[in-house]
């Protein structure tokens, strides 16, 4: 699953939802692997990030398991917050700070 970019999630209504994997990580505290993902086609401003524990399978796919405890959810939220802060910092570094240029992708050296 670590190398895959997408997964299919079955929602509470039994519908298959194609999702993009945001990232995976391992928790030594809970001795589990986790995957954070969101539905493909989500609006970039309002992404609903979902999480699940997973057990790698022989075919390399993995079996999704529900998050079992509040402690796990808290740990996942902390990891997601850290990921979001790092992502925001990288985006801020990429933006042009030039007052003469309003293009966010500008690479000028004013």
C-alpha positions in Angstrom: 0.0 0.0 0.0 2.9 2.3 0.6 3.6 2.5 -3.1 0.0 2.8 -4.2 -1.5 6.3 -4.9 -5.2 5.2 -4.7 -7.4 2.9 -2.7 -11.0 2.0 -2.8 -12.9 2.7 0.4 -16.3 1.2 1.2 -18.4 3.9 2.9 -21.1 3.4 5.5 -23.7 3.0 2.8 -21.8 0.3 1.0 -20.6 2.5 -1.8 -17.2 2.1 -3.3 -15.3 5.4 -3.1 -12.0 5.9 -5.0 -9.6 7.7 -2.7 -6.1 9.2 -3.1 -3.6 8.3 -0.4 -2.3 11.3 1.3 0.4 9.4 3.2 1.1 6.3 5.3 3.0 5.9 8.5 3.8 3.4 11.2 3.2 3.9 14.9 5.5 2.1 17.2 3.3 3.2 20.1 0.3 1.3 18.8 2.3 -1.2 16.7 0.2 -0.5 13.6 0.4 1.0 10.2 -1.9 3.8 9.2 -3.1 5.4 6.0 -4.6 8.8 5.6 -6.7 9.3 2.4 -9.4 11.5 0.8 -11.9 11.0 -2.0 -10.6 11.7 -5.5 -12.1 14.8 -6.9 -12.4 16.6 -3.6 -12.3 20.3 -3.6 -8.8 21.4 -2.5 -10.2 23.9 0.0 -12.4 21.3 1.8 -10.7 17.9 1.8 -12.3 15.4 4.1 -9.3 13.4 5.3 -10.1 9.9 6.4 -7.9 7.5 8.3 -7.6 3.7 8.8 -5.2 1.3 10.3 -4.0 -1.3 7.7 -2.4 -4.7 7.7 -0.2 -5.3 4.6 -1.2 -8.4 2.7 0.9 -10.7 0.5 -0.4 -9.0 -2.7 1.0 -5.7 -1.4 -2.5 -4.1 -1.2 -3.4 -4.1 2.5 -6.5 -4.6 4.5 -8.1 -1.5 6.0 -9.2 -1.7 9.7 -11.1 0.9 11.8 -9.4 3.1 14.2 -10.2 1.6 17.6 -9.4 4.1 20.3 -9.6 7.8 21.1 -5.8 7.7 21.8 -5.2 6.5 18.3 -7.4 9.3 16.8 -5.5 11.8 18.9 -2.1 10.5 17.6 -3.4 10.5 14.0 -4.6 14.1 14.4 -1.2 15.2 15.7 0.6 13.5 12.8 -1.8 15.1 10.3 -1.3 18.5 12.0 2.5 18.1 11.7 2.1 17.0 8.0 -0.1 20.1 7.3 2.3 22.5 8.9 5.2 21.0 6.8 3.1 21.2 3.7 2.1 24.8 4.4 5.8 25.8 5.1 6.8 24.3 1.7 4.1 26.2 -0.1 5.1 29.4 1.6 8.7 28.9 0.4 7.5 28.5 -3.2 5.6 31.8 -3.3 7.1 34.9 -4.7 7.4 37.7 -2.2 8.1 40.3 -4.9 5.7 43.3 -4.8 6.2 43.9 -8.5 4.9 40.5 -9.4 1.5 39.0 -8.4 2.2 35.6 -9.9 2.4 32.9 -7.2 4.6 30.8 -9.4 7.1 33.6 -10.1 10.7 32.6 -9.8 12.1 36.1 -10.2 14.8 37.4 -7.9 13.6 40.9 -7.2 
